[in-house]
């Protein structure tokens, strides 16, 4: 799943949980449950070498939309700290293992290495030719999350 999908789902869950630690843990759980839904990762859209720049553009755009969405949710529902905590928990697994600047370390430390292996095992990936299904599934998750957030505002 992309960052925005995880943030929207985490925010929707956090809208129901006011305590930081349970919200954070629920966000982590939501990340893994969403990763069970077949999806594409950033680097799986094309085999072309030029996709490196395109991939980083997608990541940057996605991270920006996710951050702006989170700010909007926190503005709409300012009295629910669980939104922030669940959102942070929802992106933590990918933040630990997918960021190139430290993934070499977090994938090799004993505890985080085991967690990474679990995280990878839990993923369900689509074939790149199923991009339309990827958009449909992630769009549905975001739409449901947005409906929950709006219902709680």
Residue, then its C-alpha position, 0 to 999 in steps of 0.5 A: x500500500x502507498x503511504x497515503x492509504x496507510x495514513x488515511x486508514x490509520x487516521x480513521x482508526x485513530x478517530x476512535x481511539x483517544x489514548x496514544x499507545x493503543x492508537x499507535x499499536x492499532x496503526x501498526x496492526x492496520x498496516x499489516x492488515x492492509x498489506x494482506x490486500x494484494x497491491x503494488x509497491x512503488x518500484x513495481x510499476x515498470x522495469x525501465x531504468x528511468x523509473x528510479x526518478x519516476x519512483x522517487x517522484x511518486x514517493x515524494x508526491x505520496x508522502x506530501x499528500x499523506x502529510x497534507x491529509x493528516x494535517x487536514x484530519x487533525x484540523x477537522x477533528x482537533x480533539x482526537x490525539x489518536x489520529x496522529x498516533x495511529x497514523x504514525x503507527x500505520x507508516x512505521x513498518x515501511x518507514x523502518x524497512x523501506x527508507x534506503x538511507x537506513x534499510x541496510x541497518x534495520x534489515x540486518x539488526x536481529x530484532x528488526x531483521x525478524x520483523x522485516x521478514x514477518x513484514x515481507x511474508x505478510x505482504x500480498x503483491x499484485x503483478x504489475x499488469x494489474x495496476x488497475x486493480x491496485x488503484x481500485x483496491x487502494x482507492x476503496x480503502x481510502x474512500x472508506x477511511x475518508x467516510x469514517x473520518x468525515x463521520x467523526x468530524 
